[in-house]
Amino acid sequence: VAPFAEQVAAIRARWLGAGFDVVIDTAPLADDQGVNLLLSTWLQGSSPVQAIVLDYVGHDPVLVKQLQARYHLPIFDLGLTTMALFAGIV
């Protein structure tokens, strides 16, 4: 998930370059309803979704926890994951 359409091409290139098969779309950073709608749409689609990556920094940790509890699949927030790595938590 990218916050802005202008970021989609760069994010897609980065994940494809790392060997991942990806679907990328946008949902504004502060729009938890938009993120929920996007994830619901993906999970109801015909392509299997194995994990969700919130590929930008700044999500509210409470929102991320809610998404993880609601969708029961790996949901990674790159900002929170990076901070956890720096803190030695992960």
C-alpha positions as CSV (number, residue, x, y, z in Angstrom):
1,V,0.0,0.0,0.0
2,A,1.4,3.4,-1.1
3,P,0.1,6.7,0.1
4,F,0.3,8.5,-3.2
5,A,-0.1,7.5,-6.9
6,E,3.2,9.1,-7.7
7,Q,5.0,6.5,-5.6
8,V,3.4,3.4,-7.1
9,A,6.0,2.9,-10.0
10,A,9.0,3.2,-7.7
11,I,7.5,1.0,-5.0
12,R,6.5,-1.6,-7.7
13,A,10.0,-1.6,-9.2
14,R,11.7,-2.0,-5.8
15,W,9.5,-5.1,-4.9
16,L,9.7,-6.7,-8.3
17,G,13.5,-6.1,-8.2
18,A,13.6,-8.1,-5.0
19,G,11.7,-11.0,-6.6
20,F,8.2,-10.4,-5.3
21,D,5.0,-10.7,-7.3
22,V,3.1,-7.6,-6.1
23,V,-0.1,-5.7,-6.4
24,I,0.2,-2.1,-5.4
25,D,-2.5,0.5,-4.9
26,T,-2.9,3.7,-2.9
27,A,-4.6,4.7,0.3
28,P,-3.9,8.0,2.0
29,L,-1.9,7.8,5.2
30,A,-4.5,9.2,7.5
31,D,-7.5,7.5,5.9
32,D,-8.1,4.3,7.9
33,Q,-11.4,3.7,6.1
34,G,-9.5,3.9,2.8
35,V,-6.9,1.4,3.9
36,N,-9.7,-0.9,5.2
37,L,-11.6,-0.6,2.0
38,L,-8.5,-1.4,-0.1
39,L,-7.5,-4.4,2.0
40,S,-11.1,-5.8,1.9
41,T,-11.2,-5.4,-1.9
42,W,-7.9,-7.2,-2.3
43,L,-8.9,-10.1,0.0
44,Q,-12.2,-10.6,-1.9
45,G,-10.5,-10.6,-5.3
46,S,-9.5,-13.5,-7.4
47,S,-5.7,-13.2,-6.7
48,P,-4.4,-14.7,-3.5
49,V,-3.0,-12.2,-1.1
50,Q,-0.3,-13.6,1.2
51,A,0.8,-10.5,3.0
52,I,0.2,-6.7,3.1
53,V,3.0,-4.2,3.3
54,L,2.2,-0.6,4.3
55,D,5.1,0.8,2.3
56,Y,5.5,4.1,4.0
57,V,6.2,5.6,7.4
58,G,3.7,7.2,9.6
59,H,0.8,4.9,10.3
60,D,-0.7,5.1,13.7
61,P,0.4,1.9,15.5
62,V,-3.1,1.5,16.8
63,L,-4.4,1.3,13.2
64,V,-1.8,-1.2,12.3
65,K,-2.7,-3.4,15.2
66,Q,-6.4,-3.2,14.2
67,L,-5.6,-4.2,10.6
68,Q,-3.5,-7.1,11.8
69,A,-6.3,-8.3,14.1
70,R,-9.0,-7.9,11.5
71,Y,-7.4,-9.5,8.5
72,H,-5.5,-12.5,10.0
73,L,-2.7,-12.4,7.6
74,P,0.8,-10.8,7.8
75,I,0.5,-7.0,7.7
76,F,3.8,-5.2,7.9
77,D,4.2,-1.5,8.4
78,L,7.7,-0.6,7.2
79,G,8.0,2.4,9.6
80,L,7.1,0.4,12.7
81,T,9.2,-2.6,11.6
82,T,12.2,-0.4,11.0
83,M,11.8,1.3,14.4
84,A,11.5,-2.1,16.1
85,L,14.7,-3.3,14.4
86,F,16.5,-0.2,15.6
87,A,15.2,-0.7,19.1
88,G,16.3,-4.3,19.0
89,I,12.8,-5.6,19.6
90,V,12.6,-7.8,16.5
